Amino acid sequence: MRGCKLCRYSSVCNDLPGICILMIYATIAVVVGVLIFLFITQELL
């Protein structure tokens, strides 16, 4: 529940405690995906 204190959706976290952890990993995955996409497009151009 420590990660849910950092989460803005605390009401959702009370119902689903693992949702904040999944949101953190999803955010990291999106950022890494965007960086890889930009790197690949710059290399191809």
C-alpha positions in Angstrom: 0.0 0.0 0.0 3.0 2.3 0.2 2.9 2.9 -3.6 -0.8 3.9 -3.3 0.2 6.9 -1.2 2.0 8.2 -4.2 -0.9 7.5 -6.4 -3.4 10.2 -7.1 -6.3 7.8 -7.5 -6.3 6.7 -3.8 -10.0 5.7 -4.0 -9.2 3.3 -6.8 -6.2 2.0 -4.9 -8.3 1.1 -1.9 -10.4 -1.2 -4.1 -7.5 -2.5 -6.2 -4.2 -2.2 -4.3 -2.1 -3.3 -7.3 -3.4 -0.8 -9.7 -0.9 1.9 -8.7 2.1 -0.4 -9.2 0.7 -1.3 -12.6 0.3 2.3 -13.5 3.9 3.1 -12.5 5.2 0.2 -14.7 2.8 1.3 -17.6 4.2 4.8 -17.4 7.8 3.6 -17.5 6.9 1.3 -20.5 5.3 4.2 -22.4 8.3 6.4 -21.8 10.8 3.7 -22.9 8.6 2.9 -25.9 8.5 6.5 -27.0 12.3 6.9 -26.6 12.9 3.7 -28.7 10.4 4.9 -31.3 12.2 8.3 -31.6 15.6 6.6 -31.7 14.5 4.3 -34.5 12.9 7.0 -36.6 15.9 9.3 -36.2 18.2 6.5 -37.3 16.1 5.6 -40.3 16.0 9.2 -41.4 
